[in-house]
Amino acid sequence: MTRRRLTLTGLVIAVISAGYLSVQTSVGAGALPEQLSDKSFWALSTELSEQNGYFRSANLVSNEVWMQHVIADLVKGTKPGRVYLGVGPEQNFTYIAATKPAMVFIVDVRRENLQLHLMYKALFELSKDRAEFVSRLFSKKRPQSLTTTSTAEEIFNAYAEVPTSEALYKENLKAIQDHLLKTRGLPLSEEDLKGVEYVAYQFYWFGPVITYSSTNPTNVPMRGGHSMPTYYDVMLSTDADGRNRGYLSEEGNFLFLKQLHSRNMLVPVVGNFGGPKALRAVGRYLREQGATVAAFYLSNVEQYLQQSFLIPAFCNNVASLPLDEQSTFIRSVRGGSPGGAFNGGSRFGGLVNQLGSMLAETRSCPK
């Protein structure tokens, strides 16, 4: 299978353009929709998306094993039923399960990320529980010992003993494609179908030991020579108190994400955080709906925005969103200087996860 170069230089976010007015939802202005029709879901994703961008790696999985350390404070400081904005792959699911938003936009400069989330959408909707989800994701036959009460460790340890099946991969890929094309009726392009196939194949080929760098040509290790954490490692990571809060840690988290996908309320979008359109359009849409941003997961995108001199534009874009004192940034940074890139936070040093006040940090944007 030929690997396509896909991209990312300025990552992205939930963007709603003036074209959104043509998208029909289940309710009128003044409230977030309870659900989106399949047609509206795809129209919204399409109308909000920008051109594909560039990044040096595929970013199919997270490398943030420390990400759960902020969840306890995140849950205390945010309100459920609001809007979650994020970027990148599966780490968003853990933060979504924690914050319980009514609607989600996962936005990334790479169209490959949209294709990745289409694969996840199908897998969530096709799977009745976590054990089946993991079976489909990695093309491994489900062990009979697994139940809805199994821990994440029990699930992944059980699958470690199960061989990967090419026949099951082909069966799962067809189920994903049929679900997206026939059940959901999404008019996917040949490019998107190939993209979904590409990402599904990587999870089949590498299995639960897939890492952030598995699909990169050079497979470069982390700084300092450390190996990248595997999917298995990330799924078994914990918060500072030793509690696993991951999206596959308990059945309730999985079911929340399953129903969010089933209502088409997790929308993948291609766009740029520092661009002139996306975030400002999101702000207009959310204000019209009377909605407020609960959390905005940035990963370490700010360091790339700094390199592209887009921090001022990004800050002003965020300032245009409907925020309050509880609207929270979630970021991964090197060095950990308070205030992130808006206030000169360093991009050097060890990676840490931290929270920040969206309202306070954007009151005075750099020029």
N, C-alpha and C positions, 0 to 999 in steps of 0.2 A: 504494500500500500504506500503510495507516494505521499509524503508529508508536505502539506501546504504551508507556506510561510504566512502566518497571520500576525496581528499586530496590536500595538498599544502605546503610544508615547504620552498621551495625556489622559488618562482613564476617564470614566464617565459617570453619567447618572440619569436618573429618571427625567425624561424630558417630554414636555407636552407642548406642542406647537399650536399655532392658531388653527392648524388643520385638525386638531382634536375635536373641534366643534362638529365635525362630520361623523364622529364615532358615537354610536348610540349605546347608552348604558341603561340599566334597569330602573334608574330613578332619575329625577330631574335635578337641576342645579340646586345647590344648597346642602347636599349630602353625598358622601362617597357611595358609589353603587354597592349593593350587596354582592353582585356578581357581574361578570361581563359575558356576553354571548361569545361563542367561538369566533364569529365574524368580527365583533368589536375588539376582542383580544388581539387578533392579528392586525387589524387596522390600526389600533393604538400603538402597538409595537412598531409597525412599519412607518407610521406617520411621525413618530417621535425620533426615529433612528437617523443617525448621520452616516457619512461614509466610513467604511472600515479604516481603522488606523493601524499603527505599527508598534510592536513591542518585541524585544529580543527573545522572549520565551513564550511557551504556549499557556502556562498558568492553568493547567487543568485541575490542579489540587492545591490546597493551602500548604504553607510550611510554618504556620503559626501555632505551635504547640502550647504557647502561653496565653492564647486568646481568651480562655475561660476565666482568667484571673480577675477580669474587670466585671464579670457578669453580675455578681452580688450587688455591687454599687450601681450598675446599669439598671437593674430591675428596681432598686429603691428609688432611683432618680427619674424614671420615665413612666409614662402612662400607657396602658394597653389601648387598643382600638384606634390608634393613630396611624401615621404613615412611616414606613421604614424605607430608607434609601441605602443602597449598597453597591459594591463593585466586586468583581472577581467570582471565584467558584463557591465551593460548598460551605466555607466558614460562615457565610451569610445565614445558612439554615440554622445554625446554632444560636446566633443573635436574634433571628426572627422568632424561634421557639421561645426564647427568653422574654422578648419584649411584646409578643402577641399583637402585632399590628393588624389593622383592618385591610391594608393594601400595601403592596411592596413593588418597588421598581429596582431591578438589578441592572446597573448600567456600566458598560465597559467599552473602551474604545475599540476593542477587538470584536469582530462579528463571531469569531470562534467561541467567545463566551456566551453569546446568545444561543448558538447551536448547542453548547454544553448544557445550558439550562433547559432547552427544549428536550434533550435526552432525559434530564432529571424530571421534567414535568411528566413525561410519559411513564417513567419508572414509578414515581409517586402514585400516579393515578391507576396504574395497572396492579400495584402491589397492595395486598390487604394488610400486611404488617411488616415490621422491620426485617425479619428473617427472609421473607420473600423478596423484599427490596434489595438486600445484599446479594441474594442469589442471582437476581436479574442483573445487578450492576457488574458483578464479576464473573458471570456465566459459570456458576458452580451449583451443583445439585444441592437442594436444601437438606440438611441433616434432620432426621426425625426427632431428635432430642430438643430442638429449639421451639420455644413457645413465646407468647406475648409478654411473659414475665422474665424472659432471659435477659441478662445484663449485656451491655455492649461487649464486654470482655468475653463472656460465654459465646456470644454470636460469632465474633471474629476468630476466637480460638477454635471453634467448631469448624468454621470454613477453612481454616488453615490446614485441616486434615483432608479436605475434599479436593480432588483434582479438577482443574479447569477443563471445561468441555467445549470443543469447537462446535459440535452439533447444537449444544445449548446456546452458544453465542449466536449462531445463525438464526435460531428460533427466536431468541430475545430481540435481535436486531429487526427481524420482520415484524414482531409484535410492536416495537417502538415505532417503526415506520407506519404500520397500519393504524396505530392509535392516533398519530399526528395527522396523517393524511385522510383516513377514512372516518374514524370515530370523531375526531375534532374538526376535520375538513379544512385544515390549514393549507393554503396554496403555497407550499414550500417550493423554492427554486431548486434546480439541480445542485447549485452550489451549497445550499443549506442542507439538502439531503446527504451530500457527500461529507459535509462538515459534521453532521450528526453521526454518520457512520464512522468517521475518523475518530471522534472522541470516544464512541462506544467501544471501538476496537482497542484503544489504548487501555481501557479498564479491563477488558478481557485479556489482553496480552500481558500486562504487568501485574494484574491482580491486586490484592490488598497492600502489596508493597510498592505500589506506584507512588512516586514522589513528585514534587514540584519540578525537578530537573529530569525526570525519566524520559520525557519526549524531546528534550533539547539535544541538538547534535553533539555538543561537547560534554553534556552531562556534568557540568561544573559543580563541585561541592560548595557548601556554604563557606563564608569567610572563616579563616582560621583552620580550614581543612576538615571541618565537621561534616558529616553526612546529612543530607536532607531527611527530615522525618517522613515516614511512610504514612499512607492513608490510615493504616492500622494504628500507628503511633498517635496520630491526631485524634482518631475516634476514641482512643483510650486515655487521652489527656484529661486533666482535672482542673478545678479552680484551686485557689490558694489553700483551701481547707480539705483538699483531697476528694472533693465531690465531682463526679463526672456530670456535667451539664450539657454535653454535646447533643446534637440533634438525633443521634441514634442511641442515646443513653437510656431512654425510656419510651414506652409506647405512646404516651400522651404527646410528646414532642413530635414524633413521626406523624401521628394522626392530625395534629394541628396543621402541619405542613401539607399533608395530603388534602385536607379540605380546602386550604388556601389555593392550592393548584387546581383542584376540581372546580372551584368557582372562578377560575381564570384571573385571580387577584394577585398573582405574582407575574409581573410583566418584564421580560428581558428587553433591553434597549441598547442600541449602539450609539455612543455619544461621548463628548469631551467635557470634563469638569470645567475647563477654562475657556470654553467656547462662548460665542455670543448668543446662543439660542437655548440650549437645553435647560439649564437650571432656572433661568428666568421664566421660561415657559412653564416649568413645573410649578414655580411659585404662583403664577397667574392661575393655573388650574386649581391648585390646592386652595387658594384664597376663595375662588368661586365656589368650591365645594364646602367651604367652612372647615377645612381640615388643617391639622397642624403636624409638623414633622416631629416624630418621637426621637428618632436616632438616624444618624448618617454614618455608615461604616466607610471609612476612607482607605483602609489598609495603609500602605506607605506611598500612595499616589502623590502626596505633596512633594516628595523629593523629585519626582519627574516633572511636576509642574514648576518647581524651582528651576530646574535645568532648562525648561522652555520659557522661563520668564512669565509664567501665567498665574503666579500666586495672587497678584492684585485682582486680576479678572475673576479668578475663582472665589476670592473673598467676597467681592461685590455680588457675584452670582448667588452665593449662599445667603448673603444679607437680604436678597430679594425673596427668599422663602418665608412662609408663615412660621415664625418661631416663637417660643416663649422660654421662660427660665428653665424649663425641663428638657428642652430640645438638646440632644447630646451628640457630640462627635465621638466616634470610636476610631482610634487610629493606631497603627503600628509605626513606631519611629525609632531611629537610632539616636541614642543619647538621652532622650526623654525630657527635653526642655519643655516646661509648661507653655501652652499656647500654640504648639505646633509651628508650622511654617509661617503663619501670619505674624508671629512675634519673634521670628528669627530662630526657631527651634533647630537644633543641629541635626543633620542627617548622618552623623558619624557616631561611632560607639555601638554598644550592644542594642539589639532590637528589644523594645518593650511595647506593651499595649497600654494605652492610657485613654482616659475620657476627657472631654473638654466641653465647655459651654458654647454652643453655637451662637447664641445671642451675644454673649459677652465678647467673644473673639472676633465678631464681625461688626462691632459698633464703630470701629475705626480701622478701615482697611488700608494697607500700604499702597503707595502710589508707584 
